[in-house]
Amino acid sequence: MEPAELARHAAERGVDVVAVTDHDTVGGVASAASVGAQVGVEVVAGIELSTRHDGRELHVLGYFVDTGNDRLRSAIERMRKQRLQRARAIVDLLQELGYSITMADIEAQAGGDVIARPHIARALVAHGYVGSVRGAFTEEFIGDGGRAFVAREALTSAESIELIRSAGGVAVLAHPGVSHHEGETSVLEDRIVSELAQAGLAGLEVDHPDHPPLIRDRLRVIADEYGLVTTGGSDWHGLPEHTLGGWTTSEESFRRLRALATAGG
């Protein structure tokens, strides 16, 4: 969904505030904010960064970032180029394995300047090679360590937190109770949360569609232990099962995040 349409859809859903947190880009924020101002929806400028910590992929959300920040824009351009190079290498491997996937297929799925593995997964689905996006994240295809997997350079989680703060934002750990793409629910070790809190992490995304009740309860305990703001979000990608506005952040947490951003993270 185009960012402007997202703002209109949020208004239709009765959502007061929506954060645009696309992966490794802030390109959709301005158009969403423009329409949001017309329809009465506050649009928070955000980003979601794919990072590595102790060999594990973690996603870090940045809220209230300055989209014009030179350092952030430089990092985004570097990540865009890395993603493109990685996608080309993955396509080459898939073709060697006998799958008729081209960069044009991937670009058609991406619809923008950021290309990520889910776009490659959707191209595999479109060609009928797998039945679902998750089915592409396996050893046969593009799952971590898979036959067509290509690692890419990534910021460490601590570096991403520092980058977000340098752009005037606050950092929140996305869906910390579910392994990326695999859908396995397991709360991060307290040690990792402690290390990231010391690096300047502001919050934990607790209320998420992939977090069962026991995971959410455990994450609240961890957030309280380290003084982190608990947030929520529908992680909406346009999919019916992740209905926009189905999972939200409380007004109190939203105020805390805004105050932290104003105070410098």
N, C-alpha and C positions, 0 to 999 in steps of 0.2 A: 504494500500500500504506500502510495506517495505520502510524504510528510504532511502536506496540506490536508489530504484526505484523512490522515490520522487524527488531526486536530478536530475536524468536523465529526468524525466517528466518536471521539471522546466526548464531545458535547452531547451527541445523541445518546450516549450511554450514561449521561449524568456525572461524568468525571470532572472534578473541579481542577485538578492539576495532573499533568502528564509529563514525564521526563522522556526526552528523545535520547536514547542511549545506543546508537548503532555501533557496531564493532569497528573500532579503529578509524572512525570518521565523525566529524561534526557537520557534515555537509547538509544534513536534513533539518538542522535546528532552525535556521532563519525562516524558511517557508512555513514550517509548523507554527512558529511563534507569531508570524504575521496573521495567519488565519485564526490562531488561538485568540488573539486580541479581538478579533471580530466576533467570535462566537462565545466568548466568556470562559475560555479555558487557559489557565496559566501553563505555559510551556517552559519547563526547566531545561536549560542547556546541559547536555550530558554526553557521555561517551562510555563504551565498554571496551576494556583493554584485555587482550589475551596475554597472560603472563606465565612465568614458570617460577616455582618455588620448591626446592628440594626434589627436582625431577617431576613434579606434578603440575599439570596445567590448572591454573586458577584464573577466574575472570574477575576483574576489578572494575567496578562502576565508578565513574566520576560525575558528580552532580554540581551544578552551579559553576561550571567552568567558563572561562573567558574564551569564546571560540576564535577570537582574533589573536590570541597569545602566540607570539612568534615561536617560542620553544615547542608548544603543543603542535602547531601547524607543521613545524619541521619534522617532528617525530611521526606525525600522521603520514606525511609524504614518504618518509623512509619505510614505514610499515606497508604502505600501499605498494611500493616497488617490490618489497620482499614477498608480499602475498602473490603478486603477479608472477614473479619468478618461480615461486613454489607451485602455483597452479600449472604452469607450463611443464614443469618437471613431472608432476603427477599425471598429467595428460599423456606425456611420453611413456610413462610406465604402464598406464592402462592400455595404450595402443599396443605396446609390446606384449601384453597379456592377452590381446585379441579382442579388446573392447573398443568399438568404433565411437570414441568420444573425441570431440575436437574443442579447441579453445572457443570457437564460435558458440558451441553448445553451452559452455560454461558462462560465457559473457551474456548470453540470452537469459540465463537463469539469474545472474547477478543484477542485471539492469542498472548498474552503476559502476563507480570506479573502484569499489572494494570487492575483491573476490576471495571467498573463504571456502573451506571444505564443504559446508552444507550446500553451497551452490553446485559443487561437483557431485555431491550425493544426489541432488535433485535431477541433475542431468542423467545420472545412472538410472534413476527411477523413470525418467521420461523415455529412455531407450528400452526400458523393460528388463534391465539387467538385475535390478533388485526391486523388492516390493514396497520398500519404505526408505525414508532418509536414514533412519537408524540402522537399517539393514546394510547400508553402505559402510558403516563404521565398524567393520569386521576385519579379520585377518586377511580375507580374500581380497578386500578392496582397500579402503583408505583409513581404516582404524589405526590407532597408534601401533606402530610396528608391523602393519599390514603389508601385503605384497606391493601395493601402490602408495605406501606412505612415504612422505618426504617431510622431514623436520624443517622447521624454519626458525630463524633467529627471533627470539622473543625477549621482551623486557623481563627483568625479574619483578616479582610482585612489589618488592620494596621500591624499585625504580619507578614503577607505574604510580605508586602512591605519591612519591615525591614529585613526579611530573604533573599529576592532577593538582596537587597543592600549589605547585609553582604557577599553575594557570588559574589560581583563585578558587579552586573547587575543593570538595570533600570526597574522600574515597570510601567506598562501601564494598565489601566482599560479596560478590554475586553467588546465589544459590550454593552456599557452603555445605549443604547437606546432600548434594548429588554430584556424582562424578560427571565430568563434561561428556556429553554425547551418549555415554553408556547407560545413563539412567539408573545407575546403582546408588542407593541411598546409604550414606555413611557420613557422619559428622566429622569434620576435620579434627585432627588432634589439637588438644588445647595448646600444645607447644607452638604449633603453627600460628594459631590465632594470637597468642601472646607475642610472638616475634613480629607479626604484622601490626599489632597494636602499638608496639614500641616504635615501629617505622612510621607511624602516623595514621594508621587506619582509623576511620571515624565510625564505621558501622558494619553490621551484619544484616544481610537480607534473610530474614527469618520466614516471613509469610510468602511462600512461593508455591505454585501449583504442583511441583514435584516433591515437595516436602510433606511427608505424612505427619500426623499429630505428634508422635513421640519425638521425631526429629526437630520439629518446631519448638517443642518444650525444652529439649536439650540446648538448642541454640539460644533460647532466651536466657537460660542459666549462664551460658558462656558469655553472652553479651553483657550481662549484669556484672559478671566477674571481672571483666576487663574494661568496664565503663564505656561500652560501645552502644551506639544508637541502633535500635532494632527497626528495620524497614521491611516493606513488602512491595511486591510488584507482580503483575501478571506475565512478565517476560513475553510480551505479546509480539508474535511474528506474523499475525494474520491468520493463525490457525484456529479453527472453531473450538478446539478443546482448551485453548488458552484465551478465554474471552476477556477482552479489554475491560479493566475495572473489576475483574473478579477477585483480585488480590490487591490490597492497597496498603499504603503507609498511613499511620495515624497522624492526626493534626499535630499532636505533641512532638512526635518524632520528626515531622517535617519542619516544625519551627526550630527544633534543636539543630538539624542539619543546616538550615539557613543561617542560624546564628554562628555555627562553627565556620561556615564559609566566609561570613562577614568578618570573623575574627582571625581569619587566615588559616583555616583548616584544622 
